[in-house]
Amino acid sequence: MKRVFSSFNRIAVHHTKNVLEAEGIRAVVKNEILSSAMGELPPAECQAEVWVLREADAQRAEAILMGIGGRAGGPLWKCLSCGESSEPQFTQCWRCGAYRER
Ligand SMILES: [Zn+2]
């Protein structure tokens, strides 16, 4: 099991899971119930998470998620030059200025 995505937005989390399953990657949503208890717990504890069942799928899952990240506030993308994560709305790495792939 490996976590590939987390968000306070449960719709985005389920969308992510659906995208992965459409690609043949088995995935599950975790912490969904916690996210409805927000206010009781520190925010970081309340994010719903998508986990892939097989470690071997994790890398492909992350590549797919980077591909959908540009639309509708998806997940962060990782800079290929320095490895820093940037928000989906940016097309350049905030740290080193490298352009995002695709
Ligand atoms: Zn960079």
Backbone and ligand atoms as CSV (ligand in chain L), in Angstrom:
chain,resi,resn,atom,element,x,y,z
A,1,MET,N,N,0.846,-1.202,0.000
A,1,MET,CA,C,0.000,0.000,0.000
A,1,MET,C,C,0.880,1.250,0.000
A,2,LYS,N,N,0.505,2.194,-0.840
A,2,LYS,CA,C,1.269,3.442,-0.872
A,2,LYS,C,C,0.306,4.597,-1.130
A,3,ARG,N,N,0.479,5.686,-0.372
A,3,ARG,CA,C,-0.379,6.839,-0.564
A,3,ARG,C,C,0.109,7.648,-1.752
A,4,VAL,N,N,-0.803,7.980,-2.654
A,4,VAL,CA,C,-0.399,8.744,-3.838
A,4,VAL,C,C,-1.075,10.103,-3.921
A,5,PHE,N,N,-2.085,10.334,-3.079
A,5,PHE,CA,C,-2.810,11.603,-3.175
A,5,PHE,C,C,-3.552,11.850,-1.870
A,6,SER,N,N,-3.603,13.108,-1.451
A,6,SER,CA,C,-4.441,13.450,-0.305
A,6,SER,C,C,-4.998,14.849,-0.510
A,7,SER,N,N,-6.203,15.057,0.003
A,7,SER,CA,C,-6.864,16.349,-0.190
A,7,SER,C,C,-8.000,16.487,0.807
A,8,PHE,N,N,-8.322,17.747,1.117
A,8,PHE,CA,C,-9.527,17.998,1.906
A,8,PHE,C,C,-10.777,17.854,1.045
A,9,ASN,N,N,-10.574,17.896,-0.249
A,9,ASN,CA,C,-11.689,17.835,-1.190
A,9,ASN,C,C,-11.997,16.374,-1.501
A,10,ARG,N,N,-13.073,15.883,-0.902
A,10,ARG,CA,C,-13.373,14.456,-1.066
A,10,ARG,C,C,-13.807,14.112,-2.483
A,11,ILE,N,N,-14.360,15.101,-3.172
A,11,ILE,CA,C,-14.717,14.862,-4.578
A,11,ILE,C,C,-13.446,14.623,-5.388
A,12,ALA,N,N,-12.428,15.438,-5.136
A,12,ALA,CA,C,-11.153,15.264,-5.840
A,12,ALA,C,C,-10.525,13.918,-5.506
A,13,VAL,N,N,-10.656,13.511,-4.271
A,13,VAL,CA,C,-10.086,12.223,-3.853
A,13,VAL,C,C,-10.768,11.071,-4.589
A,14,HIS,N,N,-12.100,11.142,-4.664
A,14,HIS,CA,C,-12.805,10.065,-5.362
A,14,HIS,C,C,-12.551,10.100,-6.861
A,15,HIS,N,N,-12.425,11.317,-7.386
A,15,HIS,CA,C,-12.082,11.447,-8.810
A,15,HIS,C,C,-10.729,10.790,-9.076
A,16,THR,N,N,-9.786,11.059,-8.207
A,16,THR,CA,C,-8.443,10.491,-8.356
A,16,THR,C,C,-8.491,8.966,-8.345
A,17,LYS,N,N,-9.240,8.423,-7.407
A,17,LYS,CA,C,-9.379,6.967,-7.325
A,17,LYS,C,C,-9.996,6.412,-8.611
A,18,ASN,N,N,-11.024,7.095,-9.115
A,18,ASN,CA,C,-11.683,6.632,-10.337
A,18,ASN,C,C,-10.742,6.658,-11.532
A,19,VAL,N,N,-9.931,7.729,-11.600
A,19,VAL,CA,C,-8.973,7.841,-12.704
A,19,VAL,C,C,-7.980,6.675,-12.649
A,20,LEU,N,N,-7.493,6.381,-11.464
A,20,LEU,CA,C,-6.517,5.292,-11.329
A,20,LEU,C,C,-7.158,3.948,-11.688
A,21,GLU,N,N,-8.379,3.743,-11.238
A,21,GLU,CA,C,-9.028,2.464,-11.523
A,21,GLU,C,C,-9.329,2.317,-13.008
A,22,ALA,N,N,-9.612,3.446,-13.655
A,22,ALA,CA,C,-9.825,3.407,-15.103
A,22,ALA,C,C,-8.547,2.983,-15.820
A,23,GLU,N,N,-7.406,3.230,-15.194
A,23,GLU,CA,C,-6.117,2.836,-15.759
A,23,GLU,C,C,-5.708,1.428,-15.314
A,24,GLY,N,N,-6.578,0.776,-14.580
A,24,GLY,CA,C,-6.299,-0.583,-14.146
A,24,GLY,C,C,-5.492,-0.681,-12.866
A,25,ILE,N,N,-5.421,0.433,-12.127
A,25,ILE,CA,C,-4.687,0.444,-10.860
A,25,ILE,C,C,-5.681,0.335,-9.711
A,26,ARG,N,N,-5.491,-0.667,-8.874
A,26,ARG,CA,C,-6.384,-0.840,-7.725
A,26,ARG,C,C,-6.064,0.210,-6.674
A,27,ALA,N,N,-7.073,0.939,-6.254
A,27,ALA,CA,C,-6.858,2.018,-5.292
A,27,ALA,C,C,-7.996,2.065,-4.283
A,28,VAL,N,N,-7.693,2.578,-3.096
A,28,VAL,CA,C,-8.711,2.727,-2.056
A,28,VAL,C,C,-8.634,4.142,-1.476
A,29,VAL,N,N,-9.766,4.606,-0.948
A,29,VAL,CA,C,-9.814,5.893,-0.254
A,29,VAL,C,C,-9.748,5.632,1.248
A,30,LYS,N,N,-8.876,6.367,1.915
A,30,LYS,CA,C,-8.754,6.254,3.377
A,30,LYS,C,C,-9.050,7.588,4.033
A,31,ASN,N,N,-9.384,7.522,5.314
A,31,ASN,CA,C,-9.587,8.732,6.128
A,31,ASN,C,C,-10.815,9.526,5.719
A,32,GLU,N,N,-11.686,8.912,4.964
A,32,GLU,CA,C,-12.843,9.655,4.490
A,32,GLU,C,C,-13.733,10.072,5.658
A,33,ILE,N,N,-13.855,9.205,6.621
A,33,ILE,CA,C,-14.721,9.489,7.759
A,33,ILE,C,C,-14.123,10.589,8.630
A,34,LEU,N,N,-12.797,10.535,8.799
A,34,LEU,CA,C,-12.126,11.574,9.574
A,34,LEU,C,C,-12.377,12.962,9.003
A,35,SER,N,N,-12.419,13.036,7.673
A,35,SER,CA,C,-12.539,14.356,7.060
A,35,SER,C,C,-13.883,14.999,7.374
A,36,SER,N,N,-14.862,14.206,7.764
A,36,SER,CA,C,-16.143,14.780,8.143
A,36,SER,C,C,-16.120,15.257,9.592
A,37,ALA,N,N,-15.055,14.920,10.312
A,37,ALA,CA,C,-14.944,15.307,11.717
A,37,ALA,C,C,-14.060,16.540,11.872
A,38,MET,N,N,-13.905,17.279,10.794
A,38,MET,CA,C,-13.031,18.434,10.843
A,38,MET,C,C,-13.485,19.408,11.920
A,39,GLY,N,N,-12.523,20.035,12.580
A,39,GLY,CA,C,-12.869,20.875,13.719
A,39,GLY,C,C,-12.464,20.181,15.006
A,40,GLU,N,N,-12.527,18.870,14.986
A,40,GLU,CA,C,-12.126,18.078,16.144
A,40,GLU,C,C,-10.646,17.734,16.081
A,41,LEU,N,N,-10.128,17.662,14.872
A,41,LEU,CA,C,-8.766,17.178,14.666
A,41,LEU,C,C,-7.937,18.237,13.943
A,42,PRO,N,N,-6.618,18.193,14.095
A,42,PRO,CA,C,-5.779,19.107,13.313
A,42,PRO,C,C,-6.029,18.869,11.820
A,43,PRO,N,N,-6.019,19.925,11.008
A,43,PRO,CA,C,-6.377,19.788,9.584
A,43,PRO,C,C,-5.606,18.700,8.863
A,44,ALA,N,N,-4.326,18.548,9.150
A,44,ALA,CA,C,-3.534,17.560,8.424
A,44,ALA,C,C,-4.054,16.147,8.661
A,45,GLU,N,N,-4.748,15.962,9.777
A,45,GLU,CA,C,-5.275,14.634,10.095
A,45,GLU,C,C,-6.573,14.359,9.354
A,46,CYS,N,N,-7.133,15.373,8.733
A,46,CYS,CA,C,-8.481,15.258,8.187
A,46,CYS,C,C,-8.511,15.078,6.677
A,47,GLN,N,N,-7.363,15.037,6.056
A,47,GLN,CA,C,-7.370,14.881,4.612
A,47,GLN,C,C,-7.739,13.454,4.241
A,48,ALA,N,N,-8.645,13.328,3.287
A,48,ALA,CA,C,-8.912,12.021,2.713
A,48,ALA,C,C,-7.727,11.653,1.819
A,49,GLU,N,N,-7.440,10.363,1.741
A,49,GLU,CA,C,-6.244,9.919,1.034
A,49,GLU,C,C,-6.583,8.820,0.041
A,50,VAL,N,N,-5.832,8.785,-1.056
A,50,VAL,CA,C,-5.929,7.692,-2.013
A,50,VAL,C,C,-4.664,6.847,-1.894
A,51,TRP,N,N,-4.851,5.565,-1.690
A,51,TRP,CA,C,-3.733,4.628,-1.607
A,51,TRP,C,C,-3.849,3.609,-2.741
A,52,VAL,N,N,-2.725,3.289,-3.347
A,52,VAL,CA,C,-2.723,2.190,-4.311
A,52,VAL,C,C,-2.379,0.907,-3.563
A,53,LEU,N,N,-3.025,-0.166,-3.966
A,53,LEU,CA,C,-2.876,-1.425,-3.231
A,53,LEU,C,C,-1.521,-2.063,-3.483
A,54,ARG,N,N,-1.039,-1.938,-4.716
A,54,ARG,CA,C,0.231,-2.584,-5.042
A,54,ARG,C,C,1.322,-1.529,-5.185
A,55,GLU,N,N,2.368,-1.703,-4.412
A,55,GLU,CA,C,3.515,-0.800,-4.440
A,55,GLU,C,C,4.015,-0.598,-5.876
A,56,ALA,N,N,3.949,-1.669,-6.667
A,56,ALA,CA,C,4.463,-1.609,-8.032
A,56,ALA,C,C,3.687,-0.628,-8.910
A,57,ASP,N,N,2.457,-0.330,-8.528
A,57,ASP,CA,C,1.635,0.595,-9.319
A,57,ASP,C,C,1.864,2.055,-8.943
A,58,ALA,N,N,2.563,2.283,-7.832
A,58,ALA,CA,C,2.612,3.635,-7.270
A,58,ALA,C,C,3.249,4.634,-8.224
A,59,GLN,N,N,4.328,4.231,-8.869
A,59,GLN,CA,C,5.031,5.166,-9.742
A,59,GLN,C,C,4.157,5.559,-10.934
A,60,ARG,N,N,3.486,4.573,-11.511
A,60,ARG,CA,C,2.602,4.853,-12.642
A,60,ARG,C,C,1.428,5.725,-12.186
A,61,ALA,N,N,0.936,5.423,-10.992
A,61,ALA,CA,C,-0.164,6.219,-10.442
A,61,ALA,C,C,0.247,7.683,-10.314
A,62,GLU,N,N,1.442,7.917,-9.818
A,62,GLU,CA,C,1.901,9.291,-9.638
A,62,GLU,C,C,2.064,9.991,-10.982
A,63,ALA,N,N,2.528,9.258,-11.975
A,63,ALA,CA,C,2.675,9.840,-13.308
A,63,ALA,C,C,1.307,10.226,-13.876
A,64,ILE,N,N,0.316,9.373,-13.672
A,64,ILE,CA,C,-1.039,9.662,-14.150
A,64,ILE,C,C,-1.589,10.899,-13.429
A,65,LEU,N,N,-1.349,10.951,-12.129
A,65,LEU,CA,C,-1.876,12.075,-11.349
A,65,LEU,C,C,-1.215,13.379,-11.751
A,66,MET,N,N,0.060,13.329,-12.094
A,66,MET,CA,C,0.711,14.543,-12.582
A,66,MET,C,C,0.072,14.979,-13.895
A,67,GLY,N,N,-0.352,13.993,-14.684
A,67,GLY,CA,C,-0.970,14.305,-15.960
A,67,GLY,C,C,-2.310,15.004,-15.822
A,68,ILE,N,N,-3.082,14.652,-14.785
A,68,ILE,CA,C,-4.397,15.269,-14.612
A,68,ILE,C,C,-4.316,16.498,-13.720
A,69,GLY,N,N,-3.125,16.754,-13.161
A,69,GLY,CA,C,-2.986,17.833,-12.183
A,69,GLY,C,C,-3.292,19.206,-12.732
A,70,GLY,N,N,-3.121,19.395,-14.043
A,70,GLY,CA,C,-3.323,20.717,-14.615
A,70,GLY,C,C,-4.779,21.141,-14.658
A,71,ARG,N,N,-5.662,20.211,-14.497
A,71,ARG,CA,C,-7.094,20.517,-14.600
A,71,ARG,C,C,-7.756,20.542,-13.227
A,72,ALA,N,N,-8.593,21.520,-13.026
A,72,ALA,CA,C,-9.498,21.536,-11.875
A,72,ALA,C,C,-8.794,21.307,-10.545
A,73,GLY,N,N,-7.689,22.010,-10.362
A,73,GLY,CA,C,-7.035,21.971,-9.057
A,73,GLY,C,C,-6.667,20.590,-8.586
A,74,GLY,N,N,-5.987,19.847,-9.418
A,74,GLY,CA,C,-5.590,18.492,-9.067
A,74,GLY,C,C,-4.426,18.467,-8.097
A,75,PRO,N,N,-3.704,17.373,-8.080
A,75,PRO,CA,C,-2.598,17.230,-7.127
A,75,PRO,C,C,-1.382,18.073,-7.515
A,76,LEU,N,N,-0.452,18.177,-6.600
A,76,LEU,CA,C,0.816,18.844,-6.869
A,76,LEU,C,C,1.595,18.097,-7.939
A,77,TRP,N,N,2.462,18.818,-8.640
A,77,TRP,CA,C,3.350,18.157,-9.594
A,77,TRP,C,C,4.779,18.312,-9.122
A,78,LYS,N,N,5.612,17.386,-9.528
A,78,LYS,CA,C,6.989,17.379,-9.052
A,78,LYS,C,C,7.928,17.837,-10.154
A,79,CYS,N,N,8.800,18.776,-9.829
A,79,CYS,CA,C,9.780,19.289,-10.775
A,79,CYS,C,C,10.799,18.210,-11.124
A,80,LEU,N,N,11.052,18.064,-12.426
A,80,LEU,CA,C,12.005,17.039,-12.844
A,80,LEU,C,C,13.450,17.492,-12.630
A,81,SER,N,N,13.659,18.789,-12.488
A,81,SER,CA,C,15.012,19.300,-12.294
A,81,SER,C,C,15.461,19.223,-10.843
A,82,CYS,N,N,14.612,19.712,-9.935
A,82,CYS,CA,C,15.039,19.798,-8.536
A,82,CYS,C,C,14.202,18.935,-7.604
A,83,GLY,N,N,13.095,18.376,-8.116
A,83,GLY,CA,C,12.291,17.481,-7.280
A,83,GLY,C,C,11.306,18.194,-6.375
A,84,GLU,N,N,11.241,19.521,-6.455
A,84,GLU,CA,C,10.320,20.280,-5.607
A,84,GLU,C,C,8.887,20.094,-6.107
A,85,SER,N,N,7.921,20.130,-5.198
A,85,SER,CA,C,6.514,20.020,-5.582
A,85,SER,C,C,5.915,21.409,-5.756
A,86,SER,N,N,5.114,21.575,-6.801
A,86,SER,CA,C,4.467,22.862,-7.048
A,86,SER,C,C,2.964,22.684,-7.172
A,87,GLU,N,N,2.240,23.763,-6.932
A,87,GLU,CA,C,0.793,23.744,-7.072
A,87,GLU,C,C,0.404,23.507,-8.534
A,88,PRO,N,N,-0.759,22.874,-8.757
A,88,PRO,CA,C,-1.142,22.492,-10.119
A,88,PRO,C,C,-1.325,23.665,-11.074
A,89,GLN,N,N,-1.641,24.861,-10.543
A,89,GLN,CA,C,-1.911,25.982,-11.456
A,89,GLN,C,C,-0.637,26.595,-12.038
A,90,PHE,N,N,0.523,26.257,-11.507
A,90,PHE,CA,C,1.778,26.805,-12.011
A,90,PHE,C,C,2.329,25.945,-13.135
A,91,THR,N,N,2.908,26.602,-14.130
A,91,THR,CA,C,3.517,25.867,-15.237
A,91,THR,C,C,5.035,25.840,-15.117
A,92,GLN,N,N,5.548,26.589,-14.114
A,92,GLN,CA,C,6.987,26.587,-13.860
A,92,GLN,C,C,7.229,26.254,-12.405
A,93,CYS,N,N,8.364,25.597,-12.149
A,93,CYS,CA,C,8.762,25.312,-10.771
A,93,CYS,C,C,9.023,26.619,-10.034
A,94,TRP,N,N,8.430,26.773,-8.851
A,94,TRP,CA,C,8.615,28.019,-8.098
A,94,TRP,C,C,10.033,28.133,-7.572
A,95,ARG,N,N,10.727,27.010,-7.490
A,95,ARG,CA,C,12.041,27.013,-6.859
A,95,ARG,C,C,13.173,27.251,-7.864
A,96,CYS,N,N,13.164,26.478,-8.959
A,96,CYS,CA,C,14.291,26.587,-9.882
A,96,CYS,C,C,13.875,27.154,-11.246
A,97,GLY,N,N,12.569,27.332,-11.466
A,97,GLY,CA,C,12.110,27.963,-12.692
A,97,GLY,C,C,11.980,27.021,-13.884
A,98,ALA,N,N,12.232,25.734,-13.686
A,98,ALA,CA,C,12.104,24.788,-14.794
A,98,ALA,C,C,10.645,24.671,-15.218
A,99,TYR,N,N,10.427,24.503,-16.504
A,99,TYR,CA,C,9.062,24.346,-16.993
A,99,TYR,C,C,8.543,22.953,-16.686
A,100,ARG,N,N,7.248,22.909,-16.447
A,100,ARG,CA,C,6.584,21.652,-16.189
A,100,ARG,C,C,6.549,20.811,-17.461
A,101,GLU,N,N,6.688,19.522,-17.311
A,101,GLU,CA,C,6.548,18.616,-18.453
A,101,GLU,C,C,5.103,18.616,-18.940
A,102,ARG,N,N,4.903,18.522,-20.215
A,102,ARG,CA,C,3.635,18.456,-20.943
A,102,ARG,C,C,2.790,19.688,-20.796
L,1,ZN,ZN,ZN,12.569,22.866,-9.818
